[in-house]
Amino acid sequence: MTNIVLNILVLLALLAVSFPVLRHLRGWPIASTVLHLCLLTMVFDTLMIRVGLYVFDPDKILGVYLWGAPLEDFAYAIAAAVGMPVLWTALGRRGAAPAAGSGEPDAQHGAGA
């Protein structure tokens, strides 16, 4: 199996399980995050490949490059940009400390501390 097939399968599975949460989120912030992470991936993957930090097996990739970064590498940026907001929303902010100056008592010290 080539990397692109695996990437597509993983992204489709991620979108399928994320859809119930994604449909309630605003699209523009996620799209903007995808764009920015893909730009960063394009720049830094190109640099890391040029200095020899890693090499791709030509039999496992399509051979399509965006400024030196193989197309398959962008799936990780897309998965992170979609998956993290979905997880954050689905899991909620349980256990988060109240904001400073919010007037809420600190859970560790109680109201009378």
Buried (B, 14 or more C-beta within 10 A) or exposed (E): EEBBEEBEEBBEEBBEEBEEBBEEBEEEEBEEBBEEBBEEBBEEBBEBBEEEEEEBEEEBBEEEBBEEBBBBBBBBBBBBBBBEBBEEBEEEEEEEEEEEEEEEEEEEEEEEE
